[in-house]
Amino acid sequence: MKQTPFLAKHLAAGAKMVEFAGYNMPVSYSGINDEHHAVRNNAGVFDVSHMGEFIFKGEGALDLIQRVTTNDASKLTNGSIQYSCLTNENGGIVDDLLVYCIEVNKVYMLVVNASNIDKDWDWISFHNTGNVEMHNISDKTCLLAVQGPNAAKILQPLTSMDILNLKYYNFLKGTFAGIDNVLISATGYTGAGGVEIYFEDLPAVQQGKTNAELIWDAIFEAGASSGIKPAGLGARDTLRLEMGYCLYGNDIEDFTTPLEAGLGWITKFSKPFTASEYLQKQKASGVDKKLVGFVMVDKGIPRQGYRIKDAEGNLIGRVTSGTQSPTLGKAIGMGYVTTEFAGIDCEIFIDVRDKQLKAVVSKLPFVQQKS
């Protein structure tokens, strides 16, 4: 099992560790609800160094990205970011990812899910017919997500970069906490605002500490008076679900298409990409199932794999994600249902321990996003 450079920090903070995507990762420290509220209302720090990062260089870099991703990366300018996904020949989602434009037409960074690093690398490499220079920098890249409405305010004293006014889905690169070549982006998977910090871990650069140790310590020293907290995968999941953000392996997979998953907004037919013709036909004919959010009316927690039925007990879909929302105090979930039951306020029933519990299809996100 792999570990990130922050393992000692997690253990010192009392983290409960679990295996996730082949990594030893913190699931919680002070408790999922406590960490969740800290991020929604103040600031929390997530170690997401298990994520994958690829660098593409060369004149054909943009063309390669255009051919394998659904969104239109030609719209990106230096310092901007785009949410997108890879699709297979059948329109299924290979992975969802972020595309960072470092230098227009020449240098890009893709950030992919930890569980899909090897799969994504092989998939893109197979389509790299133009000999684009590709570098997998996942193992040497640290990534901390400092999320929450006060995150940028807490971090601003650590850098001369203007992160307080950094626009959503944009990034800057410079010195942070005395470390050079740090990339800070106004991104994250919580909907609570904040930034993500990318840097290379190097040994004993200052005071006998690594970059990872220096940056971790600097963040918590800067946020000590404000009550910044470490947060684990548990809170990251409840936060993203409140926003209706898809989790790969739950809500999107190789056999679900972006149109079925409500990701039509990142599926641009202005240029050809893998399965673009198939998806154009699906858009024209209409999808048979849709990913929806729902709020439980009856008491019960929906879990991945639970069956969704209509009032007559007919199977109409399955739950992909579910939890008790710490912000709303209600049980919420997401799942695929046949199109006729995908309308807002439509009554559906979740099969929980052989009981049919009523739920209502809800507009996403469940809570308002902050940026």
C-alpha positions in Angstrom: 0.0 0.0 0.0 1.3 3.4 -1.0 1.5 6.4 1.3 1.7 10.1 0.8 4.5 12.3 2.2 2.1 13.4 4.9 1.6 10.1 6.7 3.5 11.2 9.8 1.4 14.4 10.0 -1.8 12.4 9.8 -0.8 10.0 12.5 0.4 12.9 14.8 -3.0 14.5 14.3 -4.8 11.3 15.4 -6.2 10.4 12.0 -8.1 7.2 11.4 -6.4 5.6 8.3 -8.0 3.5 5.6 -6.9 2.0 2.3 -8.2 4.0 -0.6 -7.1 3.6 -4.3 -4.1 1.7 -3.1 -3.0 4.5 -0.7 -3.0 4.6 3.1 -5.3 7.7 3.6 -6.9 9.5 6.5 -10.7 9.0 6.6 -11.2 11.3 9.6 -9.5 13.0 12.5 -12.0 14.8 14.9 -15.0 13.2 13.2 -16.6 13.5 9.8 -19.4 15.9 10.9 -17.0 18.1 12.7 -14.6 18.3 9.8 -17.5 18.8 7.3 -18.8 21.8 9.3 -15.2 23.2 9.6 -14.9 23.2 5.8 -18.4 24.6 5.1 -18.0 27.4 7.7 -14.3 28.1 8.0 -11.4 26.1 6.6 -10.1 22.5 6.4 -7.0 20.8 4.9 -7.3 17.7 2.8 -4.3 15.6 1.7 -5.2 14.6 -1.8 -1.6 13.7 -2.9 -2.9 10.4 -4.2 -4.4 12.1 -7.2 -2.6 11.7 -10.6 -0.9 14.4 -12.6 0.2 14.2 -16.2 2.2 16.9 -18.1 1.7 17.1 -21.9 4.2 19.2 -23.9 4.7 20.0 -27.6 2.9 21.4 -30.6 0.4 18.5 -30.6 -0.5 18.7 -26.9 -3.7 20.5 -27.4 -4.7 18.3 -30.4 -4.3 15.2 -28.2 -6.3 16.6 -25.4 -9.0 17.6 -27.8 -9.2 14.1 -29.3 -9.5 12.3 -25.9 -11.6 14.7 -23.8 -15.1 15.8 -24.2 -14.8 19.5 -23.3 -13.3 22.1 -25.6 -9.8 22.8 -24.4 -9.1 25.3 -27.1 -11.1 27.8 -25.0 -8.4 27.7 -22.3 -5.9 30.5 -21.8 -2.7 30.6 -19.8 -3.6 30.1 -16.1 -7.1 28.7 -16.7 -8.6 25.3 -15.9 -11.4 23.2 -17.3 -13.4 20.3 -16.0 -13.7 17.5 -18.5 -13.7 13.7 -19.0 -12.3 10.9 -21.1 -14.7 8.7 -23.0 -14.3 5.2 -24.5 -15.6 4.0 -27.8 -19.0 3.3 -26.4 -19.4 6.7 -24.8 -18.6 5.5 -21.3 -16.6 7.6 -19.0 -13.0 6.4 -18.6 -12.4 9.1 -16.0 -13.3 12.7 -15.1 -10.4 15.1 -14.8 -9.1 18.7 -14.8 -7.2 20.3 -17.6 -4.7 23.0 -16.6 -3.4 25.3 -19.4 0.2 26.2 -18.5 1.1 27.5 -21.9 -1.5 27.7 -24.7 -1.0 25.1 -27.4 2.2 23.8 -25.8 2.0 22.8 -22.1 -0.9 21.3 -20.2 -1.4 19.4 -17.0 -4.2 16.8 -16.5 -5.3 15.9 -13.0 -6.9 12.5 -12.8 -8.4 10.2 -10.2 -6.0 8.1 -8.1 -7.7 4.8 -8.9 -7.5 5.5 -12.7 -3.9 6.8 -13.0 -2.6 3.7 -14.9 -5.8 3.3 -16.9 -5.9 6.9 -18.0 -2.2 6.9 -18.8 -2.5 3.9 -21.0 -5.7 5.2 -22.7 -4.2 8.6 -23.6 -0.8 7.0 -24.6 -2.7 4.7 -27.0 -4.2 7.8 -28.7 -0.9 9.7 -28.7 -0.2 9.3 -32.4 1.5 12.6 -32.7 4.4 11.8 -30.4 3.3 14.4 -27.8 5.8 14.5 -24.9 4.0 13.0 -21.9 5.2 12.9 -18.3 3.5 11.1 -15.4 4.5 13.2 -12.4 2.0 11.7 -10.0 4.5 10.0 -7.6 6.5 13.2 -7.0 3.6 15.7 -6.8 2.1 16.7 -3.5 -1.4 18.1 -3.4 -3.2 19.7 -0.5 -6.8 21.0 -0.8 -7.3 23.9 1.6 -11.1 24.3 1.4 -13.6 26.7 3.0 -14.8 30.3 2.9 -11.8 31.5 5.0 -9.1 29.3 3.2 -7.6 32.0 0.9 -7.6 34.6 3.7 -5.7 32.2 6.0 -3.1 31.4 3.3 -2.6 34.8 1.8 0.2 35.8 4.3 2.2 32.8 3.1 2.6 34.1 -0.4 3.0 37.2 -2.6 0.6 35.7 -5.1 -2.8 37.3 -5.0 -4.9 34.2 -4.0 -7.6 36.3 -2.3 -8.7 37.5 -5.8 -7.9 34.4 -7.7 -10.9 33.6 -10.0 -12.6 30.3 -9.8 -11.0 27.7 -12.1 -7.8 29.7 -12.5 -4.3 29.2 -11.1 -1.1 31.0 -10.2 2.4 29.7 -9.9 5.1 31.2 -7.6 6.6 31.0 -4.1 4.5 29.8 -1.2 5.7 29.3 2.4 9.2 29.9 1.1 9.0 27.1 -1.5 9.4 28.0 -5.2 7.4 26.6 -8.1 4.2 26.1 -6.2 1.0 26.0 -8.2 -2.2 27.3 -6.5 -5.6 26.9 -8.1 -9.0 28.1 -7.2 -10.5 24.6 -7.4 -11.7 21.8 -5.1 -14.4 19.2 -4.7 -16.3 20.6 -1.8 -18.2 23.6 -3.1 -17.0 25.6 0.0 -14.5 27.8 -1.8 -10.7 27.6 -1.2 -7.7 26.5 -3.2 -5.6 23.4 -4.1 -1.8 23.6 -3.7 0.5 21.5 -6.0 4.2 21.2 -5.3 7.1 18.7 -5.7 8.3 17.1 -2.4 12.0 17.6 -2.0 14.1 16.3 1.0 15.7 18.6 3.6 15.3 21.9 1.7 15.1 24.0 4.8 15.6 23.4 8.5 16.1 19.7 7.8 12.5 19.4 6.6 11.0 18.4 3.3 8.7 20.6 1.2 5.7 18.6 2.4 6.6 19.1 6.1 7.3 22.8 5.6 4.1 23.6 3.7 1.9 21.5 6.0 3.4 23.2 9.1 3.1 26.7 7.6 -0.5 26.2 6.7 -1.5 25.0 10.2 0.6 27.7 11.9 -1.1 30.4 9.7 -4.5 29.0 10.5 -4.1 28.2 14.2 -5.8 31.3 15.4 -8.6 30.8 12.9 -9.3 27.2 13.9 -8.2 25.5 10.6 -8.6 21.7 10.8 -7.3 18.7 9.0 -10.1 16.8 7.2 -10.3 13.3 5.8 -11.9 11.4 3.0 -15.1 11.0 4.9 -15.8 14.7 5.0 -14.6 15.1 1.4 -17.4 12.6 0.4 -20.2 14.3 2.3 -19.1 17.7 1.1 -19.0 16.7 -2.6 -22.3 14.8 -2.4 -24.0 17.9 -1.0 -22.9 19.6 -4.2 -24.0 16.8 -6.4 -20.4 16.2 -7.7 -19.9 12.9 -9.3 -17.5 10.4 -7.7 -15.8 8.0 -10.2 -16.6 4.4 -9.3 -19.9 5.4 -7.8 -21.8 7.9 -9.9 -19.8 7.6 -13.2 -18.0 4.6 -14.7 -17.0 3.0 -18.0 -20.6 2.1 -18.8 -22.2 5.5 -18.0 -22.1 8.3 -20.5 -21.6 12.0 -19.7 -25.1 12.7 -21.1 -26.7 10.2 -18.7 -24.6 11.6 -15.8 -25.8 15.2 -16.4 -22.4 16.2 -17.8 -23.7 17.5 -21.1 -22.3 20.9 -20.2 -18.8 19.5 -20.6 -19.6 17.5 -23.7 -18.9 19.8 -26.7 -19.6 18.6 -30.2 -17.8 21.6 -31.8 -14.8 19.2 -32.3 -14.4 15.4 -32.7 -13.4 13.3 -29.8 -13.6 9.6 -28.8 -17.2 8.5 -29.2 -18.4 12.0 -30.2 -20.6 10.5 -33.0 -22.1 8.0 -30.6 -22.9 10.7 -28.0 -24.4 13.0 -30.7 -26.8 10.2 -31.6 -27.6 9.6 -27.9 -28.3 13.3 -27.5 -30.6 13.3 -30.5 -32.5 10.2 -29.5 -32.5 11.0 -25.8 -31.1 9.0 -22.9 -33.0 6.1 -21.2 -31.7 6.9 -17.7 -30.5 9.9 -15.9 -28.4 10.6 -12.8 -30.6 12.5 -10.3 -30.3 13.8 -6.8 -32.9 13.0 -4.2 -33.8 13.8 -0.6 -35.3 11.2 1.7 -38.8 11.8 3.0 -39.0 8.7 5.1 -36.2 8.0 7.7 -33.3 6.0 6.3 -29.9 6.4 4.7 -29.6 5.5 1.0 -26.4 3.5 0.2 -24.6 2.7 -3.1 -26.3 -0.3 -4.8 -29.7 0.1 -3.1 -32.6 -0.4 -5.6 -34.9 2.5 -6.6 -38.5 1.6 -7.3 -41.7 3.4 -8.3 -44.9 3.5 -6.2 -46.0 0.1 -7.6 -42.7 -1.5 -6.6 -41.2 -1.7 -10.1 -37.4 -1.4 -10.4 -36.5 1.9 -12.0 -32.9 2.4 -11.0 -30.2 2.2 -8.4 -28.5 4.4 -5.8 -24.9 5.4 -6.6 -24.1 7.6 -3.6 -25.9 8.4 -0.3 -25.3 9.9 3.1 -26.8 11.9 6.0 -26.1 15.5 5.0 -24.4 17.3 7.9 -25.5 20.7 6.5 -29.1 19.9 5.9 -29.7 17.4 8.6 -31.4 15.2 6.0 -30.5 12.0 4.2 -29.6 12.7 0.6 -28.4 10.6 -2.4 -27.8 10.3 -6.1 -28.7 7.5 -8.4 -29.7 6.6 -12.0 -33.4 6.3 -12.7 -35.4 5.8 -15.9 -36.0 9.1 -17.6 -39.7 9.3 -16.8 -38.9 9.4 -13.1 -36.1 12.0 -13.4 -38.3 15.1 -13.0 -37.8 17.4 -10.1 -40.2 16.6 -7.2 -40.9 13.2 -8.6 -41.6 10.6 -5.9 -39.4 7.6 -5.9 -38.8 4.8 -3.3 -35.5 3.5 -2.0 -35.4 -0.2 -1.1 -33.7 -0.2 2.4 -33.7 -3.5 4.2 -36.8 -4.7 2.3 -38.7 -1.5 3.2 -39.8 1.0 0.5 -38.8 4.4 1.8 -40.1 7.5 0.1 -37.8 10.0 -1.4 -38.2 13.0 -3.7 -36.1 13.9 -6.7 -34.3 17.2 -6.0 -32.5 19.9 -7.9 -28.7 19.8 -7.6 -26.7 21.0 -5.8 -28.4 20.3 -2.5 -26.5 23.3 -0.9 -25.4 26.5 -2.4 -21.8 26.7 -3.7 -19.3 29.2 -2.5 -16.4 30.4 -4.6 
